[in-house]
Amino acid sequence: MTLEIPKPLTVEHEELHDTLVRATRQPGATGEAAREVARLLHPHFVKEEEYALPPLGLLAKLARGGASESDMAEVLPMTRRLKEEYAEMLAEHRQIVGALEKLRAAAKQGGLPEYERFADALTLHAQTEEQVLYPASLLVGEFVALKLGKKAG
């Protein structure tokens, strides 16, 4: 099984990305601020999609008791990497949120409420990752390691 990020998370990332692309096309300070957000966000999204969010694709199976050993073994390298890079991921969030604050201010100044709302939504998304999604991925790794009798990280 190749782990897949749960569809609601994938859709949310796609929607955020689409809105950011539109924002980068704006003239002036709003477009400039959006391009800085994009510069910071793209490599971060790549990391999330590579190893931080796929373990969540196993969560429902684990809760139902239906995960095979091969399913579970696939998770461990990802959750180990997330654990190793956790502090860096949070630091990247701080940089992204700082850039979002600038985007929000520029959008407000430019009378572009869509991009003000986007900055707020992406800031909330980062908080959801920090408070729910990353910890849940790490716990998936811990649980799987216990089930398989291996070291989690």
Secondary structure, DSSP 8 states (H G I E B T S, - for coil): ------HHHHHHHHHHHHHHHHHHTS-HHHHHHHHHHHHHHHHHHHHIIIIISGGGGGHHHHHHT---HHHHHHHHHHHHHHHHHHHHHHHHHHHHHHHHHHHHHHHHHTT-HHHHHHHHHHHHHHHHIIIIIHHHHHHHHHHHHHHHT----
